[in-house]
Amino acid sequence: MGLDETVLKSEEHVMLELRALYKKYGYSQFKMSKFEEYDLYVRNKDFLVGDGVITFTDTDGKLLALKPDVTLSIIQNSKDMPGVTQKVYYNENVYRISGSTHTFKEIMQTGLECIGDIDVYSLSEVVMLAAKSLAAVSGTYLLDLSHMGIVSPLVDAVPASQERKAHILRCIGEKNVHEIREICRECAAPDALAEKLALLVGTYGRPEDVFPVMRGLCTQGQARSALHELESVVTALGAAGLERGLHIDFSVVNDMNYYSGIVFRGFVDGVPEGILSGGQYDGLMHRMGRKSGAAGFAVYLDLLERLPHRPRGYDADTLLLYE
């Protein structure tokens, strides 16, 4: 007897759809243990979503943790293979503070990772699958794209400590232009730099509206190359017919120590926060002693509990009507 999808919860139904989607594009399933050495998460705590990690002591005295993240486990349990791109997806439970209940919870999470020689084609495929994942959840979705190669050079140019630069990055994520200007003033940053940061924060919208503005801002070096890569990915998504829910938003930022390229966040109608996030995290790979690049994303299935339940079907093969 097949699985009766009419009795599945929204998140379980979505998980089945996404598993089929990722397999279709050549991603194989990655299975892992429920726990890792706690030291793995301590070394990369800034990469984690939230601070809570559940720990326990193993029989040999080693401190272990119930895994709060899957990406770190995949990197830890894979290896560099020159000339090979490893494509894996996962359906795993992670243990963290739930965004809906704000208590520790076992959360179903699905997603994928592409590890190896990451080029524009690989990156475009990852972003395309992020858009398709959102479409599988809801017909009304929004995928916000940014690029750390555009954001990071501006933040790095501010003559400030790493702590203050991290503060600026948080302000960009909050679209807090006033605070950014204040920090630049205190650090004696050039007025032109403060204006560029303010322009970056205020630039949001459809790619065809944003890119002309950004071409005037990203005129050289890393920022120019990053903008070209972002435009190439957007073009690929347009060719796949996925441009409808696409926006450029440079307030989508992640830690500059981990993320080096395109970053994105996904939203669906009916859920007041992002249900999907990801990007290119070459920096994390290098911090973990890896030479490969990597890109991927996660879908937070616990947030889908807020979606309306899918309508149940009728278990009937024939309907007879009598007068």
C-alpha positions as CSV (number, residue, x, y, z in Angstrom):
1,M,0.0,0.0,0.0
2,G,1.4,3.4,-0.9
3,L,1.8,6.3,1.5
4,D,-1.5,8.3,2.0
5,E,-0.4,11.9,1.4
6,T,-3.7,13.2,2.7
7,V,-2.8,12.5,6.3
8,L,0.7,14.1,6.1
9,K,1.5,17.3,7.8
10,S,2.4,20.2,5.6
11,E,6.1,19.9,6.4
12,E,6.1,16.1,5.7
13,H,4.4,16.6,2.4
14,V,6.9,19.3,1.4
15,M,9.8,17.1,2.4
16,L,8.7,14.3,0.1
17,E,8.3,16.8,-2.8
18,L,11.8,18.3,-2.2
19,R,13.4,14.9,-1.9
20,A,12.0,14.0,-5.4
21,L,13.2,17.3,-6.8
22,Y,16.7,17.0,-5.5
23,K,17.1,13.4,-6.8
24,K,15.9,14.6,-10.2
25,Y,18.9,16.9,-10.4
26,G,21.4,14.3,-9.5
27,Y,21.7,14.9,-5.7
28,S,22.2,11.8,-3.6
29,Q,21.1,11.4,0.0
30,F,23.6,12.0,2.8
31,K,22.9,10.2,6.1
32,M,24.6,11.1,9.3
33,S,24.7,10.5,13.0
34,K,22.5,12.4,15.4
35,F,25.5,13.8,17.2
36,E,29.0,15.2,16.6
37,E,31.9,16.3,18.8
38,Y,31.0,19.5,20.5
39,D,34.3,21.1,19.5
40,L,33.1,21.2,15.9
41,Y,30.3,23.6,16.8
42,V,32.4,25.7,19.2
43,R,34.9,26.4,16.5
44,N,32.2,27.5,14.1
45,K,29.6,28.9,16.5
46,D,29.1,32.1,14.4
47,F,28.0,30.0,11.5
48,L,25.1,28.4,13.5
49,V,21.6,29.6,13.5
50,G,21.2,30.5,17.2
51,D,23.4,29.8,20.2
52,G,21.7,26.8,21.8
53,V,23.5,23.5,21.6
54,I,22.4,20.4,23.6
55,T,25.5,18.6,24.9
56,F,26.2,15.4,26.8
57,T,29.2,13.4,27.9
58,D,30.0,10.1,26.1
59,T,31.2,7.0,27.9
60,D,34.8,7.8,27.2
61,G,34.5,11.3,28.6
62,K,34.3,13.1,25.3
63,L,31.8,16.0,25.1
64,L,29.3,15.4,22.3
65,A,26.4,17.5,21.0
66,L,23.1,16.7,19.3
67,K,23.6,18.2,15.9
68,P,22.1,21.8,15.6
69,D,23.3,22.0,12.0
70,V,23.8,19.7,9.0
71,T,26.2,21.6,6.8
72,L,29.0,21.4,9.3
73,S,28.5,17.6,9.6
74,I,28.6,17.2,5.8
75,I,31.9,19.1,5.5
76,Q,33.3,17.2,8.5
77,N,32.5,13.8,7.0
78,S,33.5,14.5,3.3
79,K,36.8,15.1,1.7
80,D,38.3,17.2,-1.2
81,M,38.1,15.5,-4.6
82,P,39.9,17.6,-7.2
83,G,37.9,17.9,-10.4
84,V,34.8,16.4,-8.8
85,T,31.6,18.2,-7.7
86,Q,29.8,16.3,-4.9
87,K,26.1,16.9,-4.8
88,V,24.2,15.7,-1.8
89,Y,20.8,16.4,-0.2
90,Y,19.6,15.6,3.3
91,N,16.4,15.0,5.3
92,E,17.6,15.2,8.9
93,N,16.4,16.2,12.3
94,V,18.4,18.9,14.0
95,Y,18.2,20.0,17.6
96,R,17.9,23.7,18.3
97,I,15.6,26.4,19.6
98,S,12.5,26.4,17.4
99,G,11.6,29.6,15.7
100,S,7.9,29.0,16.4
101,T,8.0,27.8,20.0
102,H,11.3,29.4,21.2
103,T,12.1,26.2,23.1
104,F,14.5,23.3,22.3
105,K,12.9,21.1,19.7
106,E,13.7,18.3,17.3
107,I,13.2,20.0,13.9
108,M,12.9,18.4,10.5
109,Q,15.2,20.1,8.1
110,T,15.9,19.4,4.4
111,G,18.4,21.0,2.0
112,L,21.3,20.3,-0.2
113,E,25.0,21.0,-0.6
114,C,27.2,21.3,-3.7
115,I,30.9,20.8,-2.8
116,G,33.9,21.0,-5.1
117,D,34.8,23.2,-8.1
118,I,32.0,25.7,-7.8
119,D,31.4,27.6,-11.0
120,V,28.6,29.9,-12.2
121,Y,26.7,26.9,-13.6
122,S,26.8,25.0,-10.2
123,L,25.9,28.2,-8.3
124,S,23.0,28.9,-10.7
125,E,21.7,25.4,-10.2
126,V,21.8,25.7,-6.4
127,V,19.9,29.0,-6.5
128,M,17.4,27.6,-9.0
129,L,16.7,24.7,-6.7
130,A,16.2,27.1,-3.9
131,A,13.5,28.9,-6.0
132,K,11.9,25.6,-7.0
133,S,11.9,24.5,-3.3
134,L,10.0,27.7,-2.4
135,A,7.5,27.1,-5.3
136,A,6.9,23.5,-3.9
137,V,5.9,25.1,-0.6
138,S,3.7,27.9,-1.9
139,G,2.6,29.4,-5.2
140,T,3.4,32.8,-3.7
141,Y,7.1,33.1,-2.7
142,L,10.0,35.6,-2.6
143,L,13.7,34.8,-3.1
144,D,16.0,37.7,-2.0
145,L,19.5,37.6,-3.5
146,S,22.6,39.4,-2.4
147,H,26.4,39.0,-2.9
148,M,29.0,39.2,-0.2
149,G,31.5,40.1,-2.8
150,I,29.7,43.4,-3.2
151,V,29.0,44.0,0.5
152,S,32.3,42.9,2.0
153,P,34.7,45.4,0.2
154,L,32.6,48.3,1.3
155,V,32.6,47.1,4.9
156,D,36.3,46.3,4.9
157,A,37.1,49.8,3.6
158,V,35.8,51.4,6.9
159,P,38.8,52.1,9.1
160,A,37.5,50.3,12.1
161,S,38.1,47.2,14.3
162,Q,36.7,43.8,13.2
163,E,34.1,44.2,16.0
164,R,32.9,47.5,14.6
165,K,32.8,46.1,11.1
166,A,30.7,43.2,12.3
167,H,28.4,45.8,13.8
168,I,28.1,47.6,10.4
169,L,27.2,44.3,8.9
170,R,24.4,43.8,11.4
171,C,23.2,47.3,10.6
172,I,23.1,46.5,6.9
173,G,21.0,43.4,7.7
174,E,18.6,45.7,9.7
175,K,18.6,48.4,7.1
176,N,19.8,50.8,9.8
177,V,21.2,53.6,7.7
178,H,21.4,56.1,10.6
179,E,23.6,53.8,12.7
180,I,25.9,53.0,9.7
181,R,26.4,56.8,9.1
182,E,27.1,57.2,12.9
183,I,29.8,54.5,12.9
184,C,31.4,55.9,9.8
185,R,31.5,59.3,11.4
186,E,33.1,58.0,14.6
187,C,35.7,56.1,12.6
188,A,36.5,59.1,10.4
189,A,35.5,57.1,7.3
190,P,35.2,59.2,4.1
191,D,31.8,60.7,3.4
192,A,31.8,59.0,0.0
193,L,32.1,55.6,1.6
194,A,29.3,56.2,4.0
195,E,27.1,57.3,1.1
196,K,27.9,54.1,-0.8
197,L,26.9,52.0,2.2
198,A,23.7,53.9,2.5
199,L,23.0,53.4,-1.2
200,L,23.7,49.7,-0.8
201,V,21.2,49.4,2.1
202,G,18.5,51.3,0.2
203,T,18.8,49.4,-3.0
204,Y,16.1,46.8,-3.3
205,G,13.7,45.5,-5.9
206,R,13.5,43.7,-9.2
207,P,16.8,42.8,-10.9
208,E,16.1,45.0,-13.9
209,D,15.6,48.0,-11.6
210,V,18.6,47.3,-9.2
211,F,21.3,46.3,-11.6
212,P,21.6,49.7,-13.4
213,V,22.1,51.4,-10.0
214,M,24.7,48.8,-8.9
215,R,26.7,49.1,-12.1
216,G,27.5,52.7,-11.1
217,L,28.6,51.5,-7.6
218,C,30.5,48.4,-8.5
219,T,33.0,49.8,-11.0
220,Q,36.1,47.8,-10.3
221,G,37.8,44.9,-8.6
222,Q,36.0,42.3,-6.5
223,A,32.7,44.2,-6.5
224,R,32.5,44.4,-10.3
225,S,33.3,40.6,-10.6
226,A,30.7,39.9,-8.0
227,L,28.0,41.9,-9.7
228,H,28.7,40.2,-13.0
229,E,28.3,36.8,-11.2
230,L,25.1,37.9,-9.7
231,E,23.7,39.1,-13.0
232,S,24.7,35.7,-14.6
233,V,22.8,33.8,-12.0
234,V,19.8,36.0,-12.4
235,T,19.9,35.5,-16.2
236,A,20.0,31.7,-15.6
237,L,17.0,31.8,-13.4
238,G,15.1,33.9,-15.9
239,A,15.9,31.4,-18.6
240,A,14.4,28.7,-16.3
241,G,11.2,30.8,-15.9
242,L,11.9,31.6,-12.2
243,E,12.2,35.3,-12.3
244,R,8.7,36.1,-11.0
245,G,9.6,35.8,-7.3
246,L,13.1,37.1,-7.5
247,H,14.4,40.3,-5.8
248,I,17.8,41.8,-5.1
249,D,18.2,42.8,-1.5
250,F,21.7,43.6,-0.1
251,S,20.4,43.5,3.5
252,V,20.6,39.7,3.1
253,V,24.1,39.3,4.7
254,N,26.0,36.6,6.5
255,D,29.2,36.5,8.4
256,M,32.1,37.6,6.1
257,N,34.4,35.0,7.7
258,Y,32.2,32.2,6.3
259,Y,30.4,33.5,3.2
260,S,32.2,34.8,0.2
261,G,29.7,34.8,-2.7
262,I,26.0,34.9,-3.4
263,V,23.7,34.6,-0.3
264,F,19.9,34.3,-0.3
265,R,16.8,34.0,1.8
266,G,13.4,32.7,0.9
267,F,9.9,33.6,2.1
268,V,6.5,32.2,1.4
269,D,3.0,33.7,1.9
270,G,1.6,32.9,5.3
271,V,4.9,32.6,7.2
272,P,6.3,35.9,8.7
273,E,10.0,34.9,8.5
274,G,12.4,33.2,6.1
275,I,11.9,29.5,5.6
276,L,15.0,29.0,3.5
277,S,18.5,30.4,3.6
278,G,21.8,29.6,2.0
279,G,24.6,30.8,-0.1
280,Q,28.2,30.2,-1.1
281,Y,30.4,29.5,1.9
282,D,33.9,29.0,0.7
283,G,35.2,30.8,3.8
284,L,33.8,28.1,6.0
285,M,35.4,25.4,3.9
286,H,38.8,27.1,4.2
287,R,38.4,27.6,8.0
288,M,37.8,23.8,8.2
289,G,41.0,23.1,6.3
290,R,39.3,22.4,3.0
291,K,40.4,23.6,-0.5
292,S,37.1,23.1,-2.2
293,G,34.3,25.6,-2.7
294,A,30.8,25.0,-1.5
295,A,27.2,26.3,-1.9
296,G,23.9,25.1,-0.5
297,F,20.8,25.9,1.5
298,A,18.4,24.6,4.1
299,V,14.6,24.7,4.3
300,Y,13.3,25.1,7.9
301,L,10.4,22.7,7.9
302,D,9.3,23.5,11.4
303,L,8.1,27.0,10.2
304,L,5.7,25.3,7.8
305,E,3.5,24.4,10.7
306,R,2.1,27.9,10.3
307,L,0.8,27.2,6.8
308,P,-2.8,26.2,6.2
309,H,-3.3,22.5,6.1
310,R,-3.6,21.0,2.7
311,P,-7.2,20.0,1.8
312,R,-7.9,16.3,2.3
313,G,-9.0,14.3,-0.6
314,Y,-11.9,11.9,-0.8
315,D,-11.1,8.2,-0.6
316,A,-13.6,7.2,-3.3
317,D,-13.2,5.6,-6.8
318,T,-16.9,5.9,-7.9
319,L,-19.6,8.4,-7.0
320,L,-23.2,7.3,-7.5
321,L,-26.0,10.0,-7.5
322,Y,-29.6,9.0,-6.8
323,E,-32.6,11.1,-7.6
